[in-house]
Amino acid sequence: MTLPHIDGEIRDGRHHMQIRVYYEDTDFSGIVYHANYLRFMERGRTNHLRLMGAEQHALFAEAEAETPGFAFVVRSMHLDFLKPARMDDVLDVVTWPVAVKGASITLAQEVRRGGEVLVKAEVRVAFISEGRAQPIPKSLRVLMKADVE
């Protein structure tokens, strides 16, 4: 079941998801611990894929038939920490595809507070099936490229 208010929304080819910073997300100085941004961005990528799947259920079913048990796994990640977030901040985690190639997709992500970009990331995810990298099925490639163009 997809709950758009929980999963965020896709606007202009970008997935937006809001997260509130809680005490458990911060370190002793009251700012968000750097590793927690990885969790926030993982939720953003997961919900982006979930919403795309909800909107394009037939394409995901076609991909599942072509490559049973498929998954996306993080292959590499580059992060720039620009400004800190603090407890009670409401953050916008923004995710969008940049490139779709062979067995991988490159996504850009930003964690924002209002108009400020706090963290920027470039994430390369690999498409795997049965434990091995596989070419991304045409149905998913088309869906992802639609967001890139």
Phi, psi and omega per residue, in radians:
M1 nan 2.270 3.132
T2 -1.763 2.235 3.097
L3 -2.008 1.671 -3.039
P4 -0.918 -0.657 -3.120
H5 -1.171 -0.430 3.090
I6 -1.587 -0.684 -3.048
D7 -1.453 -0.102 -3.085
G8 1.563 -2.803 -3.137
E9 -2.645 2.745 3.075
I10 -1.794 2.099 3.102
R11 -2.237 2.216 3.098
D12 0.921 0.740 3.088
G13 1.340 0.106 -3.140
R14 -2.151 2.423 3.105
H15 -1.575 2.267 3.108
H16 -2.063 2.293 3.129
M17 -2.450 2.249 -3.140
Q18 -1.630 2.491 3.107
I19 -2.376 2.356 3.025
R20 -1.646 2.454 3.102
V21 -1.468 2.185 3.108
Y22 -1.878 2.914 3.132
Y23 -0.897 -0.740 -3.112
E24 -1.103 -0.309 -3.137
D25 -1.504 -0.165 -3.007
T26 -1.841 2.869 3.063
D27 -1.713 -2.980 -3.077
F28 -1.075 -0.373 -3.118
S29 -1.607 -0.020 3.086
G30 1.547 0.127 3.068
I31 -1.849 2.779 -3.107
V32 -1.102 2.233 3.079
Y33 -1.144 2.351 -2.974
H34 -0.952 -0.661 -3.100
A35 -1.183 -0.392 -3.140
N36 -1.222 -0.420 3.045
Y37 -1.085 -0.578 3.096
L38 -1.096 -0.708 3.096
R39 -1.134 -0.761 3.130
F40 -1.048 -0.776 -3.110
M41 -1.221 -0.602 3.066
E42 -1.074 -0.760 3.085
R43 -1.062 -0.706 3.110
G44 -1.071 -0.803 3.127
R45 -1.129 -0.738 -3.137
T46 -1.098 -0.803 -3.128
N47 -1.239 -0.556 3.041
H48 -1.047 -0.861 3.129
L49 -1.112 -0.724 3.130
R50 -1.045 -0.804 -3.131
L51 -1.178 -0.677 3.083
M52 -1.103 -0.700 3.134
G53 -1.163 -0.641 3.123
A54 -1.166 -0.663 -3.127
E55 -1.365 -0.459 -3.049
Q56 -2.219 0.864 -3.045
H57 -0.948 -0.705 -3.110
A58 -1.102 -0.670 3.140
L59 -1.178 -0.692 3.118
F60 -1.183 -0.649 3.100
A61 -1.120 -0.687 3.099
E62 -1.124 -0.736 3.117
A63 -1.125 -0.702 3.131
E64 -1.126 -0.659 3.119
A65 -1.177 -0.642 -3.108
E66 -1.331 -0.680 -3.111
T67 -2.384 1.479 -3.079
P68 -1.015 2.495 3.079
G69 1.180 0.531 -3.100
F70 -1.241 2.741 3.084
A71 -2.704 2.807 2.998
F72 -1.895 2.324 3.108
V73 -2.227 2.551 3.139
V74 -1.210 2.216 3.108
R75 -1.742 -0.728 3.103
S76 -2.727 2.785 -3.103
M77 -2.651 2.355 3.046
H78 -2.116 2.247 -3.083
L79 -2.180 2.512 2.980
D80 -2.184 2.066 3.102
F81 -1.629 1.956 -3.014
L82 -1.751 -0.759 -3.120
K83 -2.549 2.664 -3.133
P84 -1.456 2.676 2.953
A85 -1.867 2.693 -3.095
R86 -2.235 2.895 3.138
M87 -0.914 2.428 3.138
D88 1.365 -0.105 3.036
D89 -1.095 2.556 2.987
V90 -1.827 2.081 -3.068
L91 -1.854 2.602 3.050
D92 -1.940 2.034 3.092
V93 -1.685 2.029 -3.055
V94 -1.952 2.289 -3.078
T95 -2.298 2.365 3.049
W96 -2.671 2.580 3.122
P97 -1.331 2.489 3.135
V98 -1.930 -0.732 -3.109
A99 -2.611 2.499 3.070
V100 -2.155 2.019 -3.079
K101 -2.430 2.336 3.010
G102 0.777 -1.884 -3.096
A103 -1.880 0.263 -3.106
S104 -2.439 2.759 3.070
I105 -2.238 2.349 3.037
T106 -1.788 2.223 -3.141
L107 -2.037 2.529 2.976
A108 -1.782 2.518 3.087
Q109 -2.437 2.534 3.023
E110 -2.351 2.506 2.972
V111 -1.912 2.099 -3.042
R112 -2.100 2.662 2.961
R113 -2.183 1.883 -3.028
G114 1.067 -2.245 3.140
G115 -1.545 -0.028 -3.096
E116 -1.580 2.321 3.010
V117 -1.561 2.112 -3.118
L118 -1.646 -0.727 -3.119
V119 -2.425 2.376 3.047
K120 -2.048 2.487 3.127
A121 -2.480 2.586 2.931
E122 -2.112 2.141 -3.023
V123 -2.147 2.237 3.051
R124 -1.858 2.123 3.114
V125 -1.955 2.445 3.125
A126 -1.730 2.558 3.075
F127 -1.652 2.144 -3.138
I128 -2.195 2.670 3.028
S129 -2.538 2.325 -3.116
E130 0.955 0.669 3.042
G131 1.387 0.070 -3.119
R132 -2.270 2.616 3.070
A133 -1.100 2.385 -3.133
Q134 -2.349 2.669 3.035
P135 -1.059 2.477 3.129
I136 -1.188 2.233 3.134
P137 -0.999 2.605 -3.072
K138 -0.964 -0.696 -3.106
S139 -1.041 -0.751 3.121
L140 -1.292 -0.636 3.113
R141 -1.036 -0.790 3.122
V142 -1.077 -0.788 3.134
L143 -1.064 -0.826 -3.119
M144 -1.156 -0.754 -3.135
K145 -1.140 -0.515 3.100
A146 -1.042 -0.616 3.102
D147 -1.307 -0.517 -3.089
V148 -1.305 -0.689 -3.051
E149 -1.342 nan nan
